[in-house]
Amino acid sequence: MEHRGFGDLEAVVMEHVWDHAGPVTVRDVFDELSRRRQIAYTTVMSTMDNLYRKRWLTRERSGKAYVYRPPMGREERSARLMKAAFDSGGNTSAVLSFFVDQMSEEQSAQLRAALRKGRQ
């Protein structure tokens, strides 16, 4: 589940945070992850602290614990990654062409709809 900019565990933690409806604690994430894998609470805590220091999470105190939130949604992050790829990929027309060639019919239809909506 490699995400550009995230290590493997960071990506798993971020997926859980994005899937959660509201703020999460280290305990929330640990409880979920420990159902599927053997992991230490301190590992989850360190990972979430690293994500906070990298600005992928925000946090505030709630009693003795921190509650964490993502500063942007999964979709906004994906859009920023796409923009970065276009900006750093050389010939933007060629990058866009390769990108579109890899799309399914459904994704292509969604792109056309987004372009129409963006022009209005």
N, CA, C and O atoms as CSV, one atom per row, in Angstrom:
chain,resi,resn,atom,element,x,y,z
A,1,MET,N,N,0.831,-1.186,0.000
A,1,MET,CA,C,0.000,0.000,0.000
A,1,MET,C,C,0.876,1.250,0.000
A,1,MET,O,O,0.602,2.196,0.738
A,2,GLU,N,N,1.892,1.263,-0.793
A,2,GLU,CA,C,2.829,2.383,-0.881
A,2,GLU,C,C,2.107,3.637,-1.353
A,2,GLU,O,O,1.422,3.618,-2.376
A,3,HIS,N,N,2.258,4.701,-0.626
A,3,HIS,CA,C,1.773,6.024,-1.008
A,3,HIS,C,C,2.997,6.914,-1.108
A,3,HIS,O,O,3.843,6.917,-0.214
A,4,ARG,N,N,3.091,7.658,-2.175
A,4,ARG,CA,C,4.240,8.539,-2.331
A,4,ARG,C,C,4.337,9.467,-1.127
A,4,ARG,O,O,3.387,10.177,-0.798
A,5,GLY,N,N,5.487,9.452,-0.480
A,5,GLY,CA,C,5.708,10.302,0.674
A,5,GLY,C,C,5.455,9.621,1.999
A,5,GLY,O,O,5.821,10.162,3.042
A,6,PHE,N,N,4.840,8.449,1.992
A,6,PHE,CA,C,4.560,7.706,3.209
A,6,PHE,C,C,5.350,6.409,3.217
A,6,PHE,O,O,5.535,5.774,2.179
A,7,GLY,N,N,5.818,6.019,4.409
A,7,GLY,CA,C,6.329,4.670,4.578
A,7,GLY,C,C,5.141,3.720,4.658
A,7,GLY,O,O,3.993,4.163,4.687
A,8,ASP,N,N,5.407,2.422,4.692
A,8,ASP,CA,C,4.321,1.436,4.697
A,8,ASP,C,C,3.375,1.626,5.880
A,8,ASP,O,O,2.160,1.683,5.692
A,9,LEU,N,N,3.915,1.725,7.095
A,9,LEU,CA,C,3.053,1.882,8.269
A,9,LEU,C,C,2.380,3.245,8.273
A,9,LEU,O,O,1.224,3.359,8.680
A,10,GLU,N,N,3.078,4.274,7.830
A,10,GLU,CA,C,2.461,5.600,7.738
A,10,GLU,C,C,1.243,5.556,6.808
A,10,GLU,O,O,0.212,6.159,7.105
A,11,ALA,N,N,1.365,4.851,5.700
A,11,ALA,CA,C,0.240,4.745,4.756
A,11,ALA,C,C,-0.943,4.035,5.401
A,11,ALA,O,O,-2.086,4.453,5.217
A,12,VAL,N,N,-0.691,2.978,6.146
A,12,VAL,CA,C,-1.761,2.246,6.824
A,12,VAL,C,C,-2.444,3.151,7.851
A,12,VAL,O,O,-3.672,3.182,7.936
A,13,VAL,N,N,-1.651,3.880,8.623
A,13,VAL,CA,C,-2.212,4.790,9.633
A,13,VAL,C,C,-3.045,5.871,8.950
A,13,VAL,O,O,-4.158,6.159,9.390
A,14,MET,N,N,-2.522,6.475,7.882
A,14,MET,CA,C,-3.268,7.531,7.200
A,14,MET,C,C,-4.572,7.002,6.617
A,14,MET,O,O,-5.590,7.693,6.674
A,15,GLU,N,N,-4.567,5.806,6.064
A,15,GLU,CA,C,-5.808,5.222,5.545
A,15,GLU,C,C,-6.841,5.104,6.666
A,15,GLU,O,O,-8.017,5.409,6.466
A,16,HIS,N,N,-6.401,4.662,7.839
A,16,HIS,CA,C,-7.327,4.541,8.971
A,16,HIS,C,C,-7.846,5.919,9.387
A,16,HIS,O,O,-9.041,6.079,9.635
A,17,VAL,N,N,-6.965,6.903,9.463
A,17,VAL,CA,C,-7.383,8.250,9.870
A,17,VAL,C,C,-8.379,8.806,8.861
A,17,VAL,O,O,-9.399,9.375,9.250
A,18,TRP,N,N,-8.093,8.647,7.557
A,18,TRP,CA,C,-9.020,9.150,6.534
A,18,TRP,C,C,-10.353,8.419,6.569
A,18,TRP,O,O,-11.392,9.025,6.308
A,19,ASP,N,N,-10.345,7.134,6.885
A,19,ASP,CA,C,-11.587,6.356,6.923
A,19,ASP,C,C,-12.447,6.680,8.137
A,19,ASP,O,O,-13.652,6.430,8.127
A,20,HIS,N,N,-11.844,7.230,9.172
A,20,HIS,CA,C,-12.565,7.537,10.410
A,20,HIS,C,C,-13.341,8.835,10.220
A,20,HIS,O,O,-12.857,9.771,9.583
A,21,ALA,N,N,-14.541,8.883,10.773
A,21,ALA,CA,C,-15.418,10.048,10.565
A,21,ALA,C,C,-14.930,11.313,11.261
A,21,ALA,O,O,-15.215,12.417,10.797
A,22,GLY,N,N,-14.204,11.172,12.359
A,22,GLY,CA,C,-13.786,12.346,13.116
A,22,GLY,C,C,-12.368,12.198,13.592
A,22,GLY,O,O,-11.598,11.410,13.044
A,23,PRO,N,N,-12.017,12.953,14.611
A,23,PRO,CA,C,-10.655,12.863,15.136
A,23,PRO,C,C,-10.390,11.487,15.739
A,23,PRO,O,O,-11.307,10.809,16.202
A,24,VAL,N,N,-9.123,11.090,15.727
A,24,VAL,CA,C,-8.732,9.785,16.273
A,24,VAL,C,C,-7.619,9.968,17.286
A,24,VAL,O,O,-6.870,10.945,17.251
A,25,THR,N,N,-7.529,9.008,18.185
A,25,THR,CA,C,-6.421,8.961,19.134
A,25,THR,C,C,-5.488,7.830,18.717
A,25,THR,O,O,-5.827,7.001,17.872
A,26,VAL,N,N,-4.318,7.816,19.322
A,26,VAL,CA,C,-3.390,6.711,19.096
A,26,VAL,C,C,-4.074,5.402,19.469
A,26,VAL,O,O,-3.923,4.402,18.768
A,27,ARG,N,N,-4.818,5.404,20.558
A,27,ARG,CA,C,-5.525,4.192,21.011
A,27,ARG,C,C,-6.503,3.705,19.943
A,27,ARG,O,O,-6.587,2.502,19.692
A,28,ASP,N,N,-7.243,4.618,19.312
A,28,ASP,CA,C,-8.183,4.230,18.256
A,28,ASP,C,C,-7.460,3.490,17.131
A,28,ASP,O,O,-7.891,2.427,16.686
A,29,VAL,N,N,-6.363,4.072,16.689
A,29,VAL,CA,C,-5.611,3.487,15.573
A,29,VAL,C,C,-4.969,2.173,16.009
A,29,VAL,O,O,-5.003,1.188,15.272
A,30,PHE,N,N,-4.386,2.159,17.203
A,30,PHE,CA,C,-3.763,0.937,17.711
A,30,PHE,C,C,-4.783,-0.200,17.808
A,30,PHE,O,O,-4.506,-1.319,17.375
A,31,ASP,N,N,-5.955,0.080,18.371
A,31,ASP,CA,C,-6.981,-0.958,18.521
A,31,ASP,C,C,-7.362,-1.550,17.171
A,31,ASP,O,O,-7.522,-2.765,17.046
A,32,GLU,N,N,-7.506,-0.705,16.173
A,32,GLU,CA,C,-7.862,-1.190,14.831
A,32,GLU,C,C,-6.722,-2.009,14.221
A,32,GLU,O,O,-6.950,-3.104,13.708
A,33,LEU,N,N,-5.513,-1.487,14.276
A,33,LEU,CA,C,-4.382,-2.179,13.657
A,33,LEU,C,C,-4.053,-3.487,14.361
A,33,LEU,O,O,-3.683,-4.464,13.711
A,34,SER,N,N,-4.184,-3.515,15.681
A,34,SER,CA,C,-3.804,-4.715,16.437
A,34,SER,C,C,-4.758,-5.884,16.185
A,34,SER,O,O,-4.435,-7.026,16.512
A,35,ARG,N,N,-5.920,-5.609,15.610
A,35,ARG,CA,C,-6.833,-6.693,15.223
A,35,ARG,C,C,-6.311,-7.450,14.008
A,35,ARG,O,O,-6.634,-8.621,13.809
A,36,ARG,N,N,-5.500,-6.771,13.199
A,36,ARG,CA,C,-5.031,-7.358,11.944
A,36,ARG,C,C,-3.559,-7.737,11.940
A,36,ARG,O,O,-3.123,-8.522,11.099
A,37,ARG,N,N,-2.797,-7.190,12.864
A,37,ARG,CA,C,-1.358,-7.459,12.885
A,37,ARG,C,C,-0.824,-7.290,14.297
A,37,ARG,O,O,-1.436,-6.641,15.145
A,38,GLN,N,N,0.313,-7.884,14.520
A,38,GLN,CA,C,0.966,-7.713,15.814
A,38,GLN,C,C,1.753,-6.410,15.745
A,38,GLN,O,O,2.647,-6.254,14.913
A,39,ILE,N,N,1.413,-5.485,16.622
A,39,ILE,CA,C,2.046,-4.167,16.599
A,39,ILE,C,C,2.042,-3.598,18.011
A,39,ILE,O,O,1.112,-3.841,18.780
A,40,ALA,N,N,3.058,-2.857,18.343
A,40,ALA,CA,C,3.160,-2.239,19.668
A,40,ALA,C,C,2.469,-0.873,19.662
A,40,ALA,O,O,2.495,-0.150,18.666
A,41,TYR,N,N,1.861,-0.544,20.782
A,41,TYR,CA,C,1.224,0.760,20.954
A,41,TYR,C,C,2.235,1.876,20.686
A,41,TYR,O,O,1.915,2.864,20.025
A,42,THR,N,N,3.453,1.715,21.202
A,42,THR,CA,C,4.471,2.760,21.042
A,42,THR,C,C,4.869,2.938,19.576
A,42,THR,O,O,5.260,4.034,19.175
A,43,THR,N,N,4.777,1.892,18.783
A,43,THR,CA,C,5.068,1.999,17.349
A,43,THR,C,C,4.020,2.872,16.665
A,43,THR,O,O,4.350,3.722,15.837
A,44,VAL,N,N,2.766,2.657,17.015
A,44,VAL,CA,C,1.690,3.475,16.452
A,44,VAL,C,C,1.845,4.918,16.919
A,44,VAL,O,O,1.685,5.848,16.129
A,45,MET,N,N,2.156,5.106,18.195
A,45,MET,CA,C,2.335,6.448,18.740
A,45,MET,C,C,3.481,7.170,18.021
A,45,MET,O,O,3.334,8.333,17.644
A,46,SER,N,N,4.603,6.501,17.832
A,46,SER,CA,C,5.752,7.111,17.140
A,46,SER,C,C,5.411,7.446,15.695
A,46,SER,O,O,5.796,8.498,15.184
A,47,THR,N,N,4.692,6.550,15.047
A,47,THR,CA,C,4.309,6.779,13.648
A,47,THR,C,C,3.398,7.987,13.530
A,47,THR,O,O,3.577,8.819,12.640
A,48,MET,N,N,2.424,8.089,14.419
A,48,MET,CA,C,1.515,9.232,14.374
A,48,MET,C,C,2.236,10.529,14.732
A,48,MET,O,O,1.918,11.580,14.176
A,49,ASP,N,N,3.190,10.476,15.640
A,49,ASP,CA,C,3.996,11.655,15.957
A,49,ASP,C,C,4.830,12.064,14.744
A,49,ASP,O,O,4.956,13.252,14.448
A,50,ASN,N,N,5.400,11.083,14.043
A,50,ASN,CA,C,6.157,11.391,12.820
A,50,ASN,C,C,5.263,12.043,11.770
A,50,ASN,O,O,5.667,13.008,11.121
A,51,LEU,N,N,4.055,11.522,11.603
A,51,LEU,CA,C,3.121,12.112,10.639
A,51,LEU,C,C,2.732,13.529,11.051
A,51,LEU,O,O,2.535,14.391,10.194
A,52,TYR,N,N,2.622,13.771,12.342
A,52,TYR,CA,C,2.347,15.125,12.837
A,52,TYR,C,C,3.524,16.053,12.514
A,52,TYR,O,O,3.318,17.164,12.026
A,53,ARG,N,N,4.750,15.605,12.782
A,53,ARG,CA,C,5.921,16.439,12.511
A,53,ARG,C,C,6.097,16.698,11.018
A,53,ARG,O,O,6.619,17.743,10.632
A,54,LYS,N,N,5.670,15.764,10.179
A,54,LYS,CA,C,5.729,15.940,8.718
A,54,LYS,C,C,4.531,16.740,8.196
A,54,LYS,O,O,4.430,17.012,6.999
A,55,ARG,N,N,3.628,17.114,9.106
A,55,ARG,CA,C,2.433,17.906,8.798
A,55,ARG,C,C,1.380,17.141,8.002
A,55,ARG,O,O,0.562,17.749,7.311
A,56,TRP,N,N,1.395,15.826,8.095
A,56,TRP,CA,C,0.338,15.021,7.488
A,56,TRP,C,C,-0.836,14.866,8.449
A,56,TRP,O,O,-1.932,14.487,8.038
A,57,LEU,N,N,-0.606,15.158,9.733
A,57,LEU,CA,C,-1.655,15.151,10.743
A,57,LEU,C,C,-1.548,16.418,11.573
A,57,LEU,O,O,-0.461,16.968,11.751
A,58,THR,N,N,-2.691,16.878,12.081
A,58,THR,CA,C,-2.707,17.932,13.095
A,58,THR,C,C,-3.123,17.259,14.398
A,58,THR,O,O,-3.696,16.169,14.384
A,59,ARG,N,N,-2.837,17.904,15.518
A,59,ARG,CA,C,-3.246,17.319,16.791
A,59,ARG,C,C,-3.532,18.407,17.799
A,59,ARG,O,O,-3.027,19.526,17.707
A,60,GLU,N,N,-4.363,18.043,18.771
A,60,GLU,CA,C,-4.640,18.925,19.902
A,60,GLU,C,C,-4.884,18.049,21.121
A,60,GLU,O,O,-5.300,16.896,21.011
A,61,ARG,N,N,-4.620,18.618,22.268
A,61,ARG,CA,C,-4.802,17.873,23.520
A,61,ARG,C,C,-6.280,17.709,23.825
A,61,ARG,O,O,-7.091,18.612,23.621
A,62,SER,N,N,-6.595,16.528,24.318
A,62,SER,CA,C,-7.928,16.244,24.826
A,62,SER,C,C,-7.718,15.424,26.096
A,62,SER,O,O,-7.571,14.203,26.040
A,63,GLY,N,N,-7.704,16.098,27.223
A,63,GLY,CA,C,-7.342,15.435,28.472
A,63,GLY,C,C,-5.857,15.105,28.455
A,63,GLY,O,O,-5.022,15.979,28.225
A,64,LYS,N,N,-5.536,13.853,28.695
A,64,LYS,CA,C,-4.127,13.438,28.702
A,64,LYS,C,C,-3.633,12.984,27.341
A,64,LYS,O,O,-2.434,12.778,27.153
A,65,ALA,N,N,-4.532,12.826,26.401
A,65,ALA,CA,C,-4.169,12.294,25.082
A,65,ALA,C,C,-4.260,13.384,24.021
A,65,ALA,O,O,-4.860,14.437,24.236
A,66,TYR,N,N,-3.663,13.109,22.896
A,66,TYR,CA,C,-3.831,13.949,21.715
A,66,TYR,C,C,-4.919,13.340,20.844
A,66,TYR,O,O,-5.076,12.120,20.789
A,67,VAL,N,N,-5.664,14.196,20.168
A,67,VAL,CA,C,-6.549,13.748,19.097
A,67,VAL,C,C,-5.965,14.270,17.794
A,67,VAL,O,O,-5.509,15.410,17.708
A,68,TYR,N,N,-5.988,13.417,16.791
A,68,TYR,CA,C,-5.362,13.708,15.508
A,68,TYR,C,C,-6.413,13.828,14.417
A,68,TYR,O,O,-7.443,13.154,14.435
A,69,ARG,N,N,-6.117,14.710,13.463
A,69,ARG,CA,C,-6.963,14.894,12.275
A,69,ARG,C,C,-6.048,15.100,11.072
A,69,ARG,O,O,-4.940,15.618,11.211
A,70,PRO,N,N,-6.505,14.699,9.908
A,70,PRO,CA,C,-5.734,15.019,8.705
A,70,PRO,C,C,-6.039,16.456,8.276
A,70,PRO,O,O,-7.201,16.861,8.300
A,71,PRO,N,N,-5.036,17.229,7.887
A,71,PRO,CA,C,-5.303,18.600,7.454
A,71,PRO,C,C,-5.950,18.673,6.071
A,71,PRO,O,O,-6.470,19.717,5.674
A,72,MET,N,N,-5.915,17.557,5.343
A,72,MET,CA,C,-6.561,17.500,4.031
A,72,MET,C,C,-7.099,16.090,3.823
A,72,MET,O,O,-6.595,15.123,4.395
A,73,GLY,N,N,-8.114,15.998,3.007
A,73,GLY,CA,C,-8.705,14.697,2.719
A,73,GLY,C,C,-7.851,13.892,1.753
A,73,GLY,O,O,-6.926,14.413,1.129
A,74,ARG,N,N,-8.174,12.635,1.647
A,74,ARG,CA,C,-7.480,11.711,0.747
A,74,ARG,C,C,-7.525,12.222,-0.698
A,74,ARG,O,O,-6.535,12.138,-1.426
A,75,GLU,N,N,-8.689,12.754,-1.105
A,75,GLU,CA,C,-8.849,13.213,-2.485
A,75,GLU,C,C,-7.983,14.443,-2.772
A,75,GLU,O,O,-7.372,14.540,-3.836
A,76,GLU,N,N,-7.932,15.382,-1.820
A,76,GLU,CA,C,-7.088,16.568,-2.019
A,76,GLU,C,C,-5.624,16.169,-2.097
A,76,GLU,O,O,-4.880,16.709,-2.916
A,77,ARG,N,N,-5.202,15.236,-1.260
A,77,ARG,CA,C,-3.819,14.772,-1.302
A,77,ARG,C,C,-3.515,14.118,-2.645
A,77,ARG,O,O,-2.454,14.349,-3.225
A,78,SER,N,N,-4.444,13.303,-3.139
A,78,SER,CA,C,-4.249,12.657,-4.439
A,78,SER,C,C,-4.127,13.700,-5.546
A,78,SER,O,O,-3.290,13.570,-6.439
A,79,ALA,N,N,-4.959,14.731,-5.485
A,79,ALA,CA,C,-4.905,15.787,-6.492
A,79,ALA,C,C,-3.563,16.518,-6.438
A,79,ALA,O,O,-3.002,16.868,-7.477
A,80,ARG,N,N,-3.054,16.745,-5.241
A,80,ARG,CA,C,-1.747,17.408,-5.113
A,80,ARG,C,C,-0.618,16.532,-5.651
A,80,ARG,O,O,0.334,17.038,-6.246
A,81,LEU,N,N,-0.723,15.216,-5.443
A,81,LEU,CA,C,0.273,14.298,-6.005
A,81,LEU,C,C,0.232,14.316,-7.534
A,81,LEU,O,O,1.273,14.290,-8.189
A,82,MET,N,N,-0.982,14.362,-8.096
A,82,MET,CA,C,-1.106,14.428,-9.555
A,82,MET,C,C,-0.494,15.726,-10.079
A,82,MET,O,O,0.208,15.721,-11.091
A,83,LYS,N,N,-0.757,16.824,-9.400
A,83,LYS,CA,C,-0.185,18.124,-9.808
A,83,LYS,C,C,1.328,18.073,-9.740
A,83,LYS,O,O,2.003,18.552,-10.651
A,84,ALA,N,N,1.873,17.499,-8.674
A,84,ALA,CA,C,3.329,17.382,-8.542
A,84,ALA,C,C,3.908,16.519,-9.654
A,84,ALA,O,O,4.985,16.812,-10.174
A,85,ALA,N,N,3.201,15.462,-10.019
A,85,ALA,CA,C,3.670,14.598,-11.111
A,85,ALA,C,C,3.698,15.374,-12.430
A,85,ALA,O,O,4.646,15.251,-13.205
A,86,PHE,N,N,2.664,16.166,-12.681
A,86,PHE,CA,C,2.654,16.971,-13.904
A,86,PHE,C,C,3.769,18.005,-13.894
A,86,PHE,O,O,4.402,18.253,-14.920
A,87,ASP,N,N,4.009,18.607,-12.736
A,87,ASP,CA,C,5.030,19.648,-12.628
A,87,ASP,C,C,6.451,19.104,-12.769
A,87,ASP,O,O,7.338,19.810,-13.249
A,88,SER,N,N,6.672,17.865,-12.359
A,88,SER,CA,C,8.036,17.337,-12.357
A,88,SER,C,C,8.283,16.271,-13.413
A,88,SER,O,O,9.373,15.703,-13.469
A,89,GLY,N,N,7.292,15.989,-14.248
A,89,GLY,CA,C,7.396,14.863,-15.173
A,89,GLY,C,C,7.973,15.173,-16.535
A,89,GLY,O,O,7.943,14.315,-17.417
A,90,GLY,N,N,8.495,16.366,-16.739
A,90,GLY,CA,C,9.025,16.694,-18.068
A,90,GLY,C,C,7.936,17.302,-18.924
A,90,GLY,O,O,7.278,18.258,-18.512
A,91,ASN,N,N,7.743,16.761,-20.101
A,91,ASN,CA,C,6.753,17.255,-21.053
A,91,ASN,C,C,5.352,16.981,-20.514
A,91,ASN,O,O,4.909,15.833,-20.474
A,92,THR,N,N,4.663,18.035,-20.103
A,92,THR,CA,C,3.357,17.893,-19.471
A,92,THR,C,C,2.348,17.224,-20.399
A,92,THR,O,O,1.531,16.423,-19.945
A,93,SER,N,N,2.393,17.541,-21.686
A,93,SER,CA,C,1.466,16.914,-22.637
A,93,SER,C,C,1.685,15.407,-22.706
A,93,SER,O,O,0.726,14.636,-22.759
A,94,ALA,N,N,2.947,14.990,-22.705
A,94,ALA,CA,C,3.251,13.559,-22.748
A,94,ALA,C,C,2.822,12.875,-21.450
A,94,ALA,O,O,2.260,11.780,-21.478
A,95,VAL,N,N,3.088,13.520,-20.317
A,95,VAL,CA,C,2.671,12.953,-19.030
A,95,VAL,C,C,1.162,12.787,-19.008
A,95,VAL,O,O,0.656,11.735,-18.618
A,96,LEU,N,N,0.439,13.820,-19.425
A,96,LEU,CA,C,-1.015,13.765,-19.439
A,96,LEU,C,C,-1.512,12.669,-20.385
A,96,LEU,O,O,-2.452,11.944,-20.060
A,97,SER,N,N,-0.891,12.555,-21.531
A,97,SER,CA,C,-1.275,11.523,-22.495
A,97,SER,C,C,-1.095,10.122,-21.913
A,97,SER,O,O,-1.995,9.290,-22.027
A,98,PHE,N,N,0.052,9.850,-21.294
A,98,PHE,CA,C,0.282,8.550,-20.663
A,98,PHE,C,C,-0.725,8.304,-19.540
A,98,PHE,O,O,-1.217,7.189,-19.365
A,99,PHE,N,N,-1.021,9.356,-18.786
A,99,PHE,CA,C,-1.975,9.250,-17.677
A,99,PHE,C,C,-3.351,8.850,-18.205
A,99,PHE,O,O,-3.969,7.922,-17.684
A,100,VAL,N,N,-3.829,9.541,-19.229
A,100,VAL,CA,C,-5.148,9.276,-19.792
A,100,VAL,C,C,-5.202,7.882,-20.418
A,100,VAL,O,O,-6.220,7.197,-20.315
A,101,ASP,N,N,-4.119,7.460,-21.063
A,101,ASP,CA,C,-4.078,6.128,-21.682
A,101,ASP,C,C,-4.252,5.002,-20.663
A,101,ASP,O,O,-4.713,3.916,-21.014
A,102,GLN,N,N,-3.889,5.252,-19.414
A,102,GLN,CA,C,-3.982,4.228,-18.375
A,102,GLN,C,C,-5.347,4.189,-17.686
A,102,GLN,O,O,-5.593,3.318,-16.852
A,103,MET,N,N,-6.222,5.115,-18.024
A,103,MET,CA,C,-7.528,5.198,-17.376
A,103,MET,C,C,-8.495,4.155,-17.921
A,103,MET,O,O,-8.440,3.764,-19.087
A,104,SER,N,N,-9.384,3.722,-17.028
A,104,SER,CA,C,-10.499,2.873,-17.460
A,104,SER,C,C,-11.533,3.775,-18.151
A,104,SER,O,O,-11.443,5.001,-18.096
A,105,GLU,N,N,-12.504,3.145,-18.794
A,105,GLU,CA,C,-13.581,3.922,-19.429
A,105,GLU,C,C,-14.327,4.758,-18.386
A,105,GLU,O,O,-14.671,5.913,-18.633
A,106,GLU,N,N,-14.571,4.159,-17.220
A,106,GLU,CA,C,-15.281,4.872,-16.150
A,106,GLU,C,C,-14.473,6.077,-15.673
A,106,GLU,O,O,-15.029,7.160,-15.486
A,107,GLN,N,N,-13.174,5.897,-15.477
A,107,GLN,CA,C,-12.329,7.011,-15.038
A,107,GLN,C,C,-12.277,8.099,-16.108
A,107,GLN,O,O,-12.292,9.288,-15.792
A,108,SER,N,N,-12.216,7.693,-17.357
A,108,SER,CA,C,-12.198,8.654,-18.457
A,108,SER,C,C,-13.491,9.473,-18.475
A,108,SER,O,O,-13.454,10.685,-18.684
A,109,ALA,N,N,-14.619,8.820,-18.261
A,109,ALA,CA,C,-15.904,9.528,-18.209
A,109,ALA,C,C,-15.935,10.493,-17.025
A,109,ALA,O,O,-16.449,11.605,-17.143
A,110,GLN,N,N,-15.384,10.071,-15.880
A,110,GLN,CA,C,-15.330,10.952,-14.715
A,110,GLN,C,C,-14.444,12.166,-14.987
A,110,GLN,O,O,-14.770,13.275,-14.563
A,111,LEU,N,N,-13.334,11.969,-15.684
A,111,LEU,CA,C,-12.453,13.083,-16.033
A,111,LEU,C,C,-13.172,14.065,-16.951
A,111,LEU,O,O,-13.099,15.276,-16.744
A,112,ARG,N,N,-13.870,13.544,-17.970
A,112,ARG,CA,C,-14.611,14.429,-18.871
A,112,ARG,C,C,-15.665,15.240,-18.096
A,112,ARG,O,O,-15.835,16.434,-18.342
A,113,ALA,N,N,-16.363,14.590,-17.168
A,113,ALA,CA,C,-17.377,15.275,-16.368
A,113,ALA,C,C,-16.735,16.356,-15.494
A,113,ALA,O,O,-17.270,17.458,-15.364
A,114,ALA,N,N,-15.588,16.033,-14.897
A,114,ALA,CA,C,-14.884,17.020,-14.059
A,114,ALA,C,C,-14.425,18.212,-14.886
A,114,ALA,O,O,-14.514,19.353,-14.432
A,115,LEU,N,N,-13.934,17.958,-16.099
A,115,LEU,CA,C,-13.502,19.055,-16.980
A,115,LEU,C,C,-14.672,19.936,-17.382
A,115,LEU,O,O,-14.551,21.160,-17.413
A,116,ARG,N,N,-15.809,19.314,-17.692
A,116,ARG,CA,C,-17.010,20.108,-18.022
A,116,ARG,C,C,-17.424,20.954,-16.817
A,116,ARG,O,O,-17.744,22.133,-16.969
A,117,LYS,N,N,-17.420,20.369,-15.648
A,117,LYS,CA,C,-17.829,21.081,-14.428
A,117,LYS,C,C,-16.849,22.228,-14.145
A,117,LYS,O,O,-17.266,23.319,-13.756
A,118,GLY,N,N,-15.554,21.980,-14.339
A,118,GLY,CA,C,-14.536,22.996,-14.085
A,118,GLY,C,C,-14.631,24.199,-15.004
A,118,GLY,O,O,-14.271,25.312,-14.622
A,119,ARG,N,N,-15.111,23.975,-16.203
A,119,ARG,CA,C,-15.239,25.073,-17.190
A,119,ARG,C,C,-16.455,25.932,-16.941
A,119,ARG,O,O,-16.522,27.055,-17.441
A,120,GLN,N,N,-17.415,25.444,-16.187
A,120,GLN,CA,C,-18.672,26.195,-15.970
A,120,GLN,C,C,-18.514,27.263,-14.928
A,120,GLN,O,O,-19.469,27.979,-14.628
